[in-house]
Amino acid sequence: MLLLALRIGFIAGLRSMTAPALVSWGAALGAIPLEGSFLAFLAHPVTPWFLTLLALGELVVDKLPQTPSRLLLLPFLVRLVVGGVCGGIVGGVGGVFIGGALAGIIGAGLGSFGGAAFRERMSEKVKMDLPGAVLEDLVAVGGALLVVLALG
């Protein structure tokens, strides 16, 4: 469970809204039990749709040249918090909420720095940013989907 929590945190480091959107889908579809917890709202039928819209918006905004770096303090802190919450949820499925939260925070840090370094190297090689950004999108969405499917 801790490895899955680390992975969902890594996803949050790549795309901060993809991880909660997929976790919410997992909860709404019954793969992630949240009933009775303070995070039960993630399982509400409307929540995954709302978070999916935010995640899709992030995928678009991420490609804009004026979008700030994920490594600036506020975007980085948001990714750590989101990674911690999503990691805690995933870890909680196996009874290790705190361990999952810590793994999620570590994963979010790794995803933030690793994703930024990957994208920078890709854009230097191909002389444009879009291919690296799209590859990151695919890893984030596909990776989050795999984590949620592993829980179901």
BATORKOL-829284 format. One line per 10 residues: for each residue x, y, z of N, C-alpha, C, O. Coordinates in nm, 2 decimals. Layout:
X Y Z X Y Z X Y Z X Y Z ~ ...
END
This chain:
0.08 -0.12 0.00 0.00 0.00 0.00 0.09 0.13 0.00 0.05 0.23 -0.06 ~ 0.20 0.12 0.07 0.28 0.24 0.08 0.34 0.27 -0.06 0.36 0.39 -0.09 ~ 0.37 0.17 -0.14 0.43 0.19 -0.27 0.32 0.26 -0.36 0.35 0.35 -0.44 ~ 0.20 0.22 -0.35 0.09 0.28 -0.42 0.07 0.43 -0.37 0.04 0.52 -0.45 ~ 0.08 0.45 -0.25 0.07 0.59 -0.19 0.19 0.67 -0.24 0.16 0.79 -0.28 ~ 0.31 0.62 -0.25 0.42 0.69 -0.31 0.39 0.73 -0.46 0.42 0.84 -0.50 ~ 0.33 0.63 -0.53 0.30 0.65 -0.67 0.20 0.76 -0.69 0.21 0.84 -0.78 ~ 0.09 0.76 -0.61 -0.01 0.86 -0.63 0.04 1.00 -0.59 0.01 1.10 -0.65 ~ 0.13 1.00 -0.49 0.20 1.13 -0.46 0.29 1.17 -0.57 0.29 1.29 -0.60 ~ 0.36 1.08 -0.64 0.44 1.12 -0.75 0.35 1.18 -0.86 0.39 1.28 -0.93
0.23 1.12 -0.88 0.14 1.18 -0.98 0.10 1.32 -0.94 0.09 1.41 -1.03 ~ 0.07 1.34 -0.82 0.04 1.48 -0.77 0.15 1.58 -0.80 0.13 1.69 -0.82 ~ 0.28 1.53 -0.79 0.39 1.61 -0.82 0.40 1.65 -0.97 0.44 1.76 -1.00 ~ 0.35 1.56 -1.05 0.35 1.59 -1.20 0.23 1.68 -1.23 0.25 1.78 -1.30 ~ 0.11 1.64 -1.19 -0.01 1.72 -1.22 -0.10 1.71 -1.09 -0.15 1.61 -1.05 ~ -0.11 1.83 -1.03 -0.17 1.83 -0.89 -0.31 1.80 -0.89 -0.36 1.76 -0.78 ~ -0.39 1.81 -1.00 -0.53 1.78 -0.99 -0.56 1.64 -1.04 -0.68 1.59 -1.02 ~ -0.47 1.58 -1.11 -0.50 1.44 -1.16 -0.51 1.34 -1.05 -0.60 1.26 -1.06 ~ -0.42 1.35 -0.95 -0.43 1.25 -0.84 -0.56 1.26 -0.77 -0.63 1.16 -0.75 ~ -0.61 1.38 -0.72 -0.73 1.38 -0.65 -0.85 1.34 -0.74 -0.95 1.29 -0.69
-0.85 1.38 -0.87 -0.96 1.34 -0.96 -0.97 1.19 -0.97 -1.08 1.14 -0.96 ~ -0.86 1.12 -0.99 -0.87 0.97 -1.00 -0.90 0.91 -0.87 -0.97 0.80 -0.86 ~ -0.85 0.96 -0.76 -0.88 0.91 -0.62 -1.03 0.92 -0.60 -1.10 0.84 -0.54 ~ -1.08 1.04 -0.64 -1.23 1.06 -0.62 -1.31 0.96 -0.71 -1.41 0.91 -0.66 ~ -1.27 0.94 -0.83 -1.34 0.84 -0.91 -1.33 0.70 -0.84 -1.43 0.63 -0.84 ~ -1.21 0.67 -0.79 -1.20 0.54 -0.72 -1.30 0.53 -0.60 -1.36 0.42 -0.57 ~ -1.31 0.64 -0.53 -1.40 0.64 -0.41 -1.55 0.64 -0.46 -1.63 0.56 -0.40 ~ -1.58 0.71 -0.56 -1.72 0.71 -0.61 -1.76 0.58 -0.66 -1.88 0.54 -0.66 ~ -1.67 0.50 -0.72 -1.70 0.37 -0.78 -1.68 0.26 -0.68 -1.70 0.14 -0.71 ~ -1.65 0.29 -0.55 -1.64 0.19 -0.45 -1.51 0.12 -0.43 -1.50 0.03 -0.34
-1.40 0.16 -0.50 -1.27 0.10 -0.49 -1.20 0.15 -0.37 -1.11 0.08 -0.31 ~ -1.23 0.27 -0.32 -1.17 0.33 -0.21 -1.27 0.37 -0.11 -1.35 0.46 -0.13 ~ -1.28 0.30 0.00 -1.38 0.32 0.10 -1.35 0.45 0.19 -1.25 0.46 0.26 ~ -1.44 0.55 0.17 -1.42 0.67 0.25 -1.54 0.71 0.34 -1.54 0.81 0.41 ~ -1.64 0.62 0.33 -1.77 0.65 0.41 -1.73 0.67 0.56 -1.66 0.59 0.62 ~ -1.79 0.77 0.62 -1.77 0.80 0.76 -1.64 0.88 0.79 -1.62 0.92 0.91 ~ -1.56 0.91 0.69 -1.44 0.98 0.71 -1.46 1.13 0.67 -1.56 1.16 0.61 ~ -1.37 1.21 0.71 -1.38 1.36 0.68 -1.36 1.38 0.53 -1.38 1.49 0.48 ~ -1.31 1.28 0.46 -1.29 1.29 0.31 -1.40 1.22 0.23 -1.39 1.20 0.11 ~ -1.51 1.18 0.30 -1.62 1.11 0.23 -1.68 1.19 0.11 -1.74 1.13 0.02
-1.67 1.32 0.12 -1.72 1.41 0.01 -1.65 1.37 -0.13 -1.71 1.40 -0.23 ~ -1.53 1.31 -0.12 -1.47 1.27 -0.25 -1.55 1.16 -0.32 -1.53 1.14 -0.44 ~ -1.63 1.08 -0.25 -1.71 0.98 -0.31 -1.84 1.02 -0.36 -1.91 0.95 -0.42 ~ -1.88 1.15 -0.33 -2.01 1.20 -0.38 -2.01 1.19 -0.53 -1.90 1.22 -0.59 ~ -2.12 1.16 -0.59 -2.13 1.14 -0.74 -2.08 1.27 -0.82 -2.04 1.25 -0.93 ~ -2.10 1.38 -0.76 -2.06 1.51 -0.84 -1.91 1.54 -0.83 -1.85 1.59 -0.92 ~ -1.85 1.50 -0.72 -1.71 1.54 -0.69 -1.61 1.49 -0.80 -1.53 1.57 -0.84 ~ -1.61 1.36 -0.84 -1.52 1.32 -0.95 -1.53 1.40 -1.08 -1.43 1.43 -1.15 ~ -1.65 1.44 -1.11 -1.68 1.52 -1.23 -1.61 1.66 -1.22 -1.55 1.71 -1.31 ~ -1.64 1.72 -1.10 -1.58 1.85 -1.08 -1.43 1.84 -1.08 -1.36 1.93 -1.14
-1.37 1.75 -1.01 -1.22 1.74 -1.01 -1.17 1.70 -1.14 -1.05 1.74 -1.18 ~ -1.24 1.62 -1.22 -1.19 1.59 -1.36 -1.19 1.72 -1.44 -1.10 1.74 -1.52 ~ -1.29 1.81 -1.43 -1.29 1.93 -1.50 -1.16 2.02 -1.46 -1.10 2.07 -1.54 ~ -1.13 2.02 -1.33 -1.02 2.09 -1.28 -0.89 2.03 -1.34 -0.80 2.10 -1.38 ~ -0.88 1.90 -1.34 -0.77 1.83 -1.39 -0.75 1.86 -1.54 -0.64 1.88 -1.59 ~ -0.86 1.85 -1.62 -0.85 1.88 -1.76 -0.80 2.03 -1.78 -0.72 2.06 -1.87 ~ -0.85 2.12 -1.70 -0.81 2.26 -1.71 -0.66 2.27 -1.68 -0.59 2.35 -1.74 ~ -0.61 2.20 -1.58 -0.47 2.20 -1.55 -0.39 2.15 -1.67 -0.28 2.20 -1.69 ~ -0.44 2.04 -1.73 -0.36 1.99 -1.85 -0.35 2.10 -1.96 -0.24 2.10 -2.03 ~ -0.45 2.18 -1.97 -0.44 2.29 -2.07 -0.35 2.40 -2.02 -0.26 2.45 -2.09
-0.38 2.45 -1.90 -0.30 2.57 -1.85 -0.15 2.54 -1.84 -0.07 2.62 -1.85 ~ -0.12 2.41 -1.81 0.02 2.37 -1.79 0.10 2.40 -1.92 0.22 2.42 -1.91 ~ 0.04 2.40 -2.03 0.11 2.42 -2.16 0.13 2.57 -2.19 0.21 2.61 -2.28 ~ 0.07 2.66 -2.12 0.08 2.80 -2.15 0.21 2.86 -2.10 0.26 2.82 -2.00 ~ 0.27 2.95 -2.18 0.40 3.00 -2.15 0.41 3.08 -2.02 0.51 3.09 -1.95 ~ 0.29 3.14 -1.98 0.29 3.22 -1.86 0.27 3.14 -1.73 0.27 3.20 -1.62 ~ 0.25 3.01 -1.74 0.22 2.93 -1.62 0.35 2.92 -1.54 0.46 2.89 -1.59 ~ 0.34 2.95 -1.41 0.46 2.95 -1.33 0.51 2.81 -1.30 0.44 2.71 -1.32 ~ 0.64 2.80 -1.27 0.70 2.67 -1.24 0.64 2.60 -1.12 0.60 2.67 -1.02 ~ 0.63 2.47 -1.13 0.58 2.39 -1.02 0.67 2.40 -0.90 0.63 2.35 -0.79
0.79 2.44 -0.92 0.89 2.44 -0.81 0.89 2.57 -0.73 0.97 2.58 -0.64 ~ 0.81 2.67 -0.77 0.79 2.79 -0.69 0.73 2.75 -0.56 0.66 2.64 -0.56 ~ 0.74 2.82 -0.45 0.70 2.78 -0.32 0.55 2.74 -0.32 0.52 2.63 -0.27 ~ 0.46 2.82 -0.36 0.32 2.79 -0.35 0.27 2.67 -0.43 0.21 2.58 -0.38 ~ 0.31 2.66 -0.56 0.27 2.54 -0.64 0.33 2.42 -0.58 0.27 2.31 -0.58 ~ 0.46 2.43 -0.53 0.52 2.31 -0.47 0.45 2.27 -0.34 0.43 2.15 -0.32 ~ 0.42 2.36 -0.26 0.35 2.33 -0.13 0.21 2.26 -0.16 0.17 2.17 -0.10 ~ 0.14 2.31 -0.26 0.01 2.26 -0.30 0.03 2.11 -0.34 -0.05 2.03 -0.30 ~ 0.13 2.08 -0.42 0.16 1.95 -0.47 0.19 1.86 -0.35 0.15 1.74 -0.35 ~ 0.27 1.91 -0.25 0.30 1.83 -0.13 0.17 1.79 -0.05 0.16 1.68 -0.01
0.09 1.89 -0.03 -0.04 1.87 0.04 -0.13 1.77 -0.03 -0.18 1.68 0.03 ~ -0.15 1.80 -0.16 -0.23 1.71 -0.24 -0.17 1.56 -0.24 -0.24 1.47 -0.23 ~ -0.04 1.55 -0.26 0.02 1.42 -0.25 0.01 1.36 -0.12 -0.02 1.23 -0.11 ~ 0.02 1.43 -0.01 0.00 1.38 0.12 -0.15 1.33 0.15 -0.17 1.22 0.20 ~ -0.24 1.41 0.10 -0.38 1.37 0.12 -0.42 1.25 0.04 -0.47 1.15 0.09 ~ -0.38 1.25 -0.09 -0.41 1.13 -0.18 -0.33 1.01 -0.13 -0.38 0.90 -0.13 ~ -0.20 1.03 -0.09 -0.13 0.92 -0.04 -0.19 0.86 0.09 -0.19 0.74 0.11 ~ -0.24 0.95 0.17 -0.31 0.90 0.30 -0.43 0.82 0.26 -0.46 0.72 0.33 ~ -0.51 0.87 0.17 -0.63 0.79 0.13 -0.59 0.66 0.07 -0.65 0.56 0.11 ~ -0.49 0.65 -0.01 -0.45 0.52 -0.07 -0.39 0.43 0.04 -0.42 0.31 0.04
-0.31 0.49 0.12 -0.25 0.41 0.23 -0.36 0.37 0.33 -0.35 0.26 0.39 ~ -0.46 0.45 0.35 -0.57 0.42 0.44 -0.65 0.29 0.40 -0.71 0.22 0.48 ~ -0.65 0.26 0.27 -0.71 0.14 0.22 -0.65 0.02 0.28 -0.72 -0.08 0.31 ~ -0.52 0.03 0.31 -0.45 -0.08 0.37 -0.42 -0.06 0.52 -0.35 -0.13 0.58 ~ -0.49 0.04 0.58 -0.48 0.07 0.72 -0.36 0.15 0.76 -0.32 0.15 0.88 ~ -0.29 0.21 0.67 -0.17 0.29 0.70 -0.19 0.44 0.65 -0.11 0.48 0.56 ~ -0.29 0.51 0.71 -0.31 0.64 0.66 -0.19 0.73 0.68 -0.15 0.80 0.58 ~ -0.13 0.74 0.80 -0.02 0.83 0.82 0.10 0.79 0.74 0.16 0.88 0.68 ~ 0.13 0.66 0.73 0.24 0.62 0.64 0.22 0.65 0.50 0.31 0.69 0.43 ~ 0.09 0.63 0.46 0.05 0.66 0.32 0.07 0.81 0.29 0.11 0.85 0.18
0.03 0.89 0.39 0.04 1.04 0.37 0.19 1.08 0.36 0.22 1.16 0.27 ~ 0.27 1.02 0.44 0.42 1.05 0.43 0.47 1.01 0.30 0.55 1.08 0.24 ~ 0.43 0.89 0.26 0.48 0.84 0.13 0.43 0.93 0.02 0.50 0.95 -0.08 ~ 0.31 0.97 0.03 0.25 1.06 -0.07 0.32 1.20 -0.08 0.35 1.25 -0.19 ~ 0.36 1.25 0.03 0.44 1.37 0.04 0.58 1.35 -0.03 0.62 1.43 -0.11 ~ 0.64 1.24 0.00 0.77 1.21 -0.06 0.76 1.20 -0.21 0.83 1.25 -0.29 ~ 0.65 1.12 -0.25 0.63 1.10 -0.39 0.60 1.23 -0.46 0.65 1.25 -0.58 ~ 0.53 1.32 -0.40 0.50 1.45 -0.46 0.62 1.53 -0.48 0.64 1.60 -0.59 ~ 0.71 1.53 -0.39 0.84 1.60 -0.40 0.92 1.54 -0.52 0.98 1.61 -0.60 ~ 0.93 1.41 -0.52 1.00 1.34 -0.63 0.94 1.37 -0.77 1.01 1.40 -0.87
0.80 1.37 -0.77 0.73 1.39 -0.90 0.75 1.54 -0.94 0.77 1.57 -1.06 ~ 0.75 1.63 -0.85 0.77 1.77 -0.88 0.91 1.80 -0.94 0.92 1.86 -1.05 ~ 1.01 1.75 -0.87 1.14 1.78 -0.92 1.18 1.69 -1.04 1.24 1.74 -1.14 ~ 1.14 1.56 -1.04 1.17 1.47 -1.15 1.09 1.52 -1.27 1.15 1.51 -1.38 ~ 0.97 1.55 -1.26 0.89 1.60 -1.38 0.95 1.72 -1.44 0.96 1.74 -1.56 ~ 0.99 1.82 -1.35 1.04 1.94 -1.40 1.18 1.92 -1.48 1.20 1.97 -1.58 ~ 1.26 1.83 -1.42 1.39 1.80 -1.48 1.37 1.72 -1.62 1.43 1.75 -1.72 ~ 1.27 1.63 -1.62 1.24 1.55 -1.74 1.20 1.65 -1.85 1.24 1.64 -1.96 ~ 1.11 1.74 -1.81 1.05 1.83 -1.91 1.15 1.92 -1.97 1.16 1.96 -2.09 ~ 1.24 1.97 -1.88 1.35 2.06 -1.92 1.44 1.99 -2.02 1.48 2.05 -2.12
1.48 1.87 -1.99 1.57 1.79 -2.08 1.50 1.76 -2.21 1.57 1.77 -2.31 ~ 1.38 1.73 -2.20 1.30 1.70 -2.33 1.29 1.82 -2.42 1.32 1.81 -2.54 ~ 1.26 1.94 -2.36 1.25 2.06 -2.44 1.38 2.10 -2.49 1.39 2.16 -2.60 ~ 1.49 2.08 -2.43 1.63 2.11 -2.48 1.66 2.02 -2.60 1.71 2.07 -2.70 ~ 1.62 1.89 -2.59 1.65 1.80 -2.70 1.56 1.82 -2.83 1.62 1.82 -2.94 ~ 1.43 1.85 -2.81 1.35 1.86 -2.92 1.32 2.01 -2.96 1.24 2.04 -3.05 ~ 1.37 2.10 -2.88 1.36 2.24 -2.90 1.22 2.30 -2.89 1.19 2.40 -2.95 ~ 1.13 2.22 -2.82 1.00 2.28 -2.78 0.95 2.20 -2.66 1.00 2.09 -2.63 ~ 0.86 2.27 -2.59 0.81 2.22 -2.46 0.70 2.11 -2.47 0.69 2.03 -2.38 ~ 0.62 2.12 -2.57 0.50 2.05 -2.58 0.52 1.89 -2.57 0.44 1.83 -2.50
0.61 1.83 -2.64 0.62 1.69 -2.64 0.65 1.64 -2.49 0.59 1.54 -2.45 ~ 0.74 1.70 -2.42 0.76 1.66 -2.28 0.64 1.68 -2.19 0.61 1.60 -2.11 ~ 0.57 1.79 -2.22 0.45 1.82 -2.14 0.34 1.71 -2.16 0.28 1.66 -2.07 ~ 0.32 1.67 -2.29 0.22 1.57 -2.32 0.26 1.43 -2.26 0.18 1.36 -2.22 ~ 0.39 1.40 -2.27 0.44 1.27 -2.21 0.41 1.27 -2.06 0.37 1.17 -2.01 ~ 0.44 1.39 -2.00 0.41 1.40 -1.85 0.26 1.38 -1.83 0.22 1.31 -1.73 ~ 0.18 1.44 -1.91 0.03 1.42 -1.90 -0.01 1.27 -1.90 -0.08 1.22 -1.82 ~ 0.05 1.20 -2.00 0.02 1.06 -2.02 0.07 0.98 -1.90 -0.01 0.88 -1.85 ~ 0.18 1.01 -1.85 0.23 0.94 -1.73 0.14 0.96 -1.61 0.11 0.87 -1.53 ~ 0.10 1.09 -1.59 0.02 1.13 -1.48 -0.12 1.06 -1.48 -0.16 1.00 -1.39
-0.18 1.07 -1.59 -0.32 1.01 -1.60 -0.31 0.86 -1.60 -0.39 0.80 -1.53 ~ -0.22 0.80 -1.68 -0.21 0.66 -1.68 -0.17 0.60 -1.55 -0.22 0.50 -1.51 ~ -0.07 0.67 -1.49 -0.02 0.62 -1.36 -0.13 0.63 -1.25 -0.14 0.54 -1.17 ~ -0.20 0.74 -1.25 -0.31 0.75 -1.15 -0.42 0.64 -1.17 -0.47 0.58 -1.07 ~ -0.45 0.62 -1.29 -0.55 0.52 -1.33 -0.50 0.38 -1.28 -0.58 0.30 -1.22 ~ -0.37 0.35 -1.30 -0.32 0.22 -1.26 -0.32 0.20 -1.11 -0.35 0.10 -1.05 ~ -0.29 0.31 -1.03 -0.30 0.31 -0.89 -0.44 0.28 -0.84 -0.46 0.19 -0.76 ~ -0.54 0.35 -0.90 -0.68 0.33 -0.86 -0.73 0.19 -0.89 -0.80 0.12 -0.82 ~ -0.69 0.14 -1.01 -0.73 0.01 -1.05 -0.66 -0.10 -0.96 -0.72 -0.20 -0.93 ~ -0.54 -0.07 -0.91 -0.48 -0.17 -0.82 -0.55 -0.18 -0.69 -0.54 -0.28 -0.62
-0.63 -0.07 -0.65 -0.70 -0.07 -0.53 -0.84 -0.14 -0.54 -0.89 -0.19 -0.44 ~ -0.89 -0.15 -0.66 -1.02 -0.21 -0.68 -1.03 -0.35 -0.70 -1.14 -0.40 -0.71
END
